[in-house]
């Protein structure tokens, strides 16, 4: 099975169009992904593989032009969304070579009345302290034929500390339609909006080597019936400060394809192996890559996870919707994953004729009956499936469940969005004393001028039984303000 998958990857790299133009990648938390999701759910974007992020700027450009072609007969509202995208990515649509020492600049301020981190997730591993927190950063970008560079340094100030960090920074070499990227970036695998089981931006961006085809391709022979196809492979080393085995390798592979314009399927796998004091030879890598020896005594195959996801788009004229599901196994038995975690969701891009209002609901769980705390943990890699203390997958962690509901109001005339969401997390599900979190958040994003945008939000959280300790309760209030400018 795995030899077959690697054959598909190899053939696809060889047969992708030979024209090579390198491009940086749109950060996974960019708000314009929401617009792409909306256009896909309406059936205007049909060939995009949006469950694997980040997307390259040239792929975003391709999707915008596809949406424009498919917008004939659509409402003024849908056309205004496409216009907003064209204005934002006008330089990319022109396909010009460029160097932008200053591509964007932003400053944000966050005030919190507690040091509890329960409301901080899917934020590239950023840690906020009680009191005032300031973040100021810029991005620089260069795209020169087959080479592209992106950097995003950031100054982080809290009441007790000031740091200069490289939030993201990488170079891309494009050849035969494939992109080889080296550097620091976040990834998000799967259709989940509020969380992802195997790979999300909950932890700090990984410094990695990544190989992908930046734009979908059709495979040869009978495999063409899989539809647009994309693969991603990455490898990285985790931090040396781990208490189990310093600097273990983490690698992952994802394949996704679209056999029908309204059906997207993904297959994915990640694994930990090696580290100081453990085998890292070729045999160990082969066992890890082929999924052999997960639970065989004396075999150092590492810590493996695998799963799949499905997203179905139903672009009915009276009420379009998307439904999606993701499932992954934490362990292996008989050559197949088991001890499953699940994520399901539904997205309504509009409510009948109310085009400005959208709704989304999502449920996820890592609770495995009879196997408490199995997800994101391991008997050998005791620090778990984490990077610098943060879960690499779904932020809720092990033996937990999460319910997420969101309502949004779009203002395309101002590239704006107002949203309110409710999130309920419950942990330690195998025991009677459980930590529970209820969170409500209101966000407002609005464009003040052509390239000037402001974001504000207020979040309130109530946590019971913190650390699964009875009657240990806390309330949290968070206020955030951000201003950004695109040059």
Helices and strands as residue ranges (DSSP letters): H 2-15, H 32-41, E 52-53, H 57-69, H 76-88, H 90-93, E 98-112, E 131-144, E 147-158, E 161-175, E 178-185, E 188-189, E 206-213, G 221-226, E 228-237, E 249-260, E 263-273, H 282-290, E 303-314, E 321-333, E 336-348, E 357-365, E 386-387, E 390-391, E 401-411, G 412-414, E 416-426, E 436-447, E 452-464, G 466-468, E 474-486
